Amino acid sequence: MSFLTLKAIHVSCAAGSYALFFLRGIWSMNGSPVMRQRWIKIVPHVVDTLLLASALALAFTIDQYPFVDAWLTAKFFALLLYIGLGSVALKHGRNKATRISAWLAAQAVFVYIVLVAANHNPLPYIH
């Protein structure tokens, strides 16, 4: 598969993953019955699996790897933080204020991940 195809899949999955996280956060905070529907328990996992698979394929294609290349290491650790915050936001937050704070923080981490990816720099705010 070509680099451009992999990148398109990866970027599309990242956008889809974020959109689903954003919506699930809103639905969760509002107690929406949508959160109990079967598709909302399956589709995000499928999208995230494709996102991770495309990330691994891209890393091999460009011959850059986490723990070797600083920008990919930063993305890796930011991804772990994003997953942790997302878990608190959607499932494990003890109260609504905690869940909202984690949801907002996760979105800030997502923006950081996108900036790191776009700039191939773990400090994308510093040029």
N, C-alpha and C positions, 0 to 999 in steps of 0.2 A: 504494500500500500504506500502511496506517495506521502511525502511530508505534508503537503498542502491538504490532502484528504484527511490525514490523521489530525492535523491542527484544526480543521473545520469541525471534525467530530468532537474533539476535545473542547473547543470553545463553545460549541452548541450544547454539549452536555453540561459544561460549567454554567452557562446561562440558564438552562433548564433546571439544574440542581438548585441554583440560587432562587429562581422564581418559585419553585416548589417549597423551599425552606421559608421564603418570605410569606407565602400564602398560608402554609401550615402554622406559622407563628401567629398570624392574624386570626386564623380559625381557632387555634388553640386558646388564645387569650380571650376570645369571645364565646368559647364553649360551643362552637358550631358542631352540629351533627355530622358535617362532612368529615371530620376527623375520625369518625367511626366507620366510614365506608371502606370497603375492601381495597379499592384501587389506591387510596391514599396511603395504605400500608405496604403496597407492593411497588408502585411506579417510582417513588423516590429511590428505592434500593436498586432498581434496574438502571436508572439514570446514573446513579453514583458508581455502580459497577462498571458501566461503559466509560464513565469519566476516568476512573482509576486505570482501566485497561488501556485507554487511549493515552493517558499520561505515561504509563510504562513503555508503550510502543514509541511514543515521541522521544523519551529519554534514550532508548536504544538507537533510534533513528539519528538523533543529533549527537550521539556518543557523549552525553553528559549525564551525570548521575548524582543523586543525593549523597552526601558525605564525601564527595569528591569536588563538586562544583558548589560554591557558596550559595548561589541564588536558588538552586534546587534544594539544598539543605534547608534554607530559610522557608521555602514553600512547604516542605515536608513537615517541619515543626509547626508552622502556621496552620497547616491542615489539621494536625492533631489538636491544636487549640480550638479551631473552628468546630471540629467534631465534638469536643468536650463541651464547649459553650452551647452548641446546638442541642446536645443531650439534656443539659440543664434547662434550656429554653422550652423544649417541647415535652419533656418527660419528668425530669428529676428536680426541677426547681420547687422549693418548699412553699413558696407563695407567689402570687402574681407579680409582685415587684421584682423578685429575684428572676423570674422567668423573662420578664420584659427586659431587664438589664442584660441578661445573658443573650437574649435575642438581638438586642442592639449591638452589643459587643461582638457577637458573631458576624454581624454584617460589616463592622469595621475591619475585622480580620479578613473577611472575604475581599474587601477592597484592597487591603494590603497584598493579599495573594495575587490578585489581578495585576497590581502595579509591579510586583516583583517579576511576574511572568512577562509583562510587556517590556520591562527594562533589563531583564536578566541581571538584576542588581538586588542584593538583599537589603540595601538601603535606598529604596527608589526615590526618596525625597531629597537625597543628596546626590548631586551630579558631579 
